[in-house]
Amino acid sequence: MSENPADISHDQHAVRLAKLRELRAAGRDPFRANFPTTHFSGEALQAHVDGEDNTVNVAVAGRLVVIRDMGKSQFVKILDQQGVIQLYVKKDVVGEEAYVAFKKLDLGDIIGAVGTLFKTKTGEITVRVDRYELVSKALHPLPEKWHGLTDAEQVYRQRYLDLIVNAESRQRLMLRSRIVSHIRRFLEDRKFIEVETPVLEATAGGAAARPFVTHHNALDADFFLRIATELRLKRLLVGGFDRVFEIGRIFRNEGVSRRHNPEFTMLEVYQAYSDYRGMMVLIKDLLTSLCRDVLGTGVIKHAVSGQDIDFAGEWREAKYKDLVRAETGDPEWFNRSKAEKIAAAEKLGLKCDPAWEDFEVTNEVFSKRIEPNLIQPTFVTHLPKELCPLAKLTPDDPTTIDVFELCIGGMEIAPAYSEQNDPFVQREMFEAQAGEETQNIDEDFLLALEHGMPPAGGMGVGIDRLCILLTGAESIRDVILFPQLRPGSAGGAAG
């Protein structure tokens, strides 16, 4: 047989196809419609009562991942949603014909089994199988645990294989689901209402980002995939939904990196009669409860720096301008000309485009030199007004806005605002941002504000980045089940 892994896989595929034909010729269905189960693997393990072997009946199902042939009996392990459980299949119990057929099964086949629980001499809780069924024949072999998924992109293109062979990946992505579930419960317990808003928008608003464009044939009009849910949710504040949130997919036609995916999940939450300070309390309570109730610890290890991040301790608060002055060593930074700022930034090792606006030069200093070093929870407050046209101006400094960016682990996790509810100021800020592209201003949103929007605090939380932080992942791809990839194939699967 060839030593080439691809050739070996091809040979095994041919062998499995031959087994499939044999099964069908014998009148057996290798792809059953169902198999009623009573327990997941974890539930079955918990159901065993010490000292009372063979008293608990279970029906379990899963994928064969380990086969140990003992001659007239076999110990095998199956994998399901909760993990792995061992089965003991004995010729004298299941019958000779069924046992011969069982020995022809392959790793990767999915089976169901009915039996009783007992504990082996080595102390492993096991199902003593009375009968079994092949419910789905696997026609391709599983990759080897350590060597089968050597292509990093294959892990993401064929995520189903990664989930089968990589317990760490499976646990991380299941933890993501628990995190999102906890966020929903946390907000609902505080009387927030979950809503759904359109993905297709006539005007791309609520953020400064390049949108994806699509065409609606029936309406014969171009639409944008939403870049934020903000303007829709704030319309609901006008309509009397005082506490609303949405956990939804956001689309931005921009770069791909360790922290960026063009399609990502965002929590946006708005609370009437609150402000950015109220959002500080909300996000701190949310993250501490996530650590306590989902992770079981108030301290996590930062994957990049190796530092311990303490969610139970004090959370720092610092003004944006103070951080920039400290980093540049220039108390007069915000009185300098743009040319002076560019020259100073270059001395810090940064490259700035002369065409950038003044605030963009400063923000380059913040994003490249300051934010990556904010490992412990830090509220960065009072950002330049140009960075967000949707927030209230700071009363004692009209060059900044009443906002914070919560930075943890060297990245922004959650921005929050005291929301702008003055329709005249809002129009001015929209027009300043839009420049000559005034057709991009959402006139209906401005009309909604003219009907009266209560004061409110609003916040966005990047779910994917939060999961990177809380699960210790290396990349955003590791916390998204199916990240975007360049079109291609791996084993026939499109990206």
TACORMO-V712282 format. One line per field, one symbol per residue. phi: phi as a letter, one per 40 degrees, with the letter a starting at -180 (. if undefined). psi: psi as a letter, one per 20 degrees, with the letter a starting at -180 (. if undefined). burial: I if it has 24 or more other ideal C-beta (glycine too) atoms within 12 Angstrom, else O. A space follows every 10 residues. Layout:
phi->???
psi->???
burial->???
This chain:
phi->.cccdccccc cccccccccc ccccccgccc bccaacbbac dcccccccbd gbcgbbcbbb aiccbabbcb gcabbbbbbb dchbbcbbbb dcccgccccd cccccbdhcb bbababcabc ccgccbcccc aaacbacccb ccccdbbcbc cdccdccbdd cdcccbcccc cccccdcccc ccdccdcccb gcbcbbbccc bcbcbgacac ccbbbccccf acbbcdbabd cccccccdch ccbbaabacb bbcbcbacbb bcbabbcbbb bcgbaccccd cccccccccc cccbcgacbb cccccgccbb ccccbcbacd ccccdcccgb cbdcbccccc ccccccccgb bbcdcccdcc ccccccccbb dcccccdbcc bfcdcccacb bcccdcaccb bcaabcbagg acbacabccc bccccccdcc ccccgccccc cccccccccc chbcdabbab bccccccdcc cgccacccbb dbccbcdiaa ggccc
psi->qqiphhhggg ghggghhghg hgghhjjpoi nqhropqhqr ghhghhippp jlqkiopqor qappippooj ejrpprqqpa hibqqqqoop ghgiqgghgg hhiiqqphqp qqqpaqprpr hjjppqooph qrpoioppiq qqqqghihmh ohhhhhhmhh hghginhggg hghhhghhgg ghggggghhk kqpprprqhp qhporirnqp rqprpoghil qqrqpqirjg hghhhhghij nhoqqporpq ppmarpahjp phprpppppp oqkaahhhhg gghghghhhg gghghjqipq pphgiiqppo iiappqpqqg hhgggghiko hjgiiqrggh hgghhhhjjq ppphiqrghh gghhgghhhg gijngqppoo rmrqhiiojj rqqphjniir qnrqooppkj qphoqqqopp johggggghg hhghciliii pnhhghhghi iopqqqqqqp oohghhhggh ikqhqhhijp gnqprppaqo kjpq.
burial->OOOOOOOOIO OIOOOIOOII OOIOOOOOOI OOOOIOIOIO IOOIIOIIOO OOOOOIOIII IIIIIIIOOO OOIIIIIIII IOIIIIIIII OOIIOOOIIO IIIIIIIIII IIIIIIIIIO OOOOIIIIII IIIIIIIIII IIIOOOOIIO OOOIIIIIII IIIIIIOOII OIIIIIOOII OIIIOIIOOI OIIIIOIOII IIIIIIIIIO IIOOOOOOOO OOOIIIIIII IIIIIIIIOO IIIIIIIIII IIOOOOOOII IIIIIIIIII IIOIIIIIII OIIIOIIIII IOOIIOOOOI OIIOOOOOIO IOOOIIIIII IOIIOOIIOO OOIIOOOIOO IIOIIOOIOI OIOOOOOIII IIIIIIIOII IOIIIIIIII IIIIIIIIII IIIIOOOOOI IIIIIIIIII IIIIIIIIII IOIOOIIOII OOIOOOOOOI IIOOIIOOIO OOIIIIIIII IIIIIIIIII IIIOIIIIII IOIIIOOOOI IOOOO
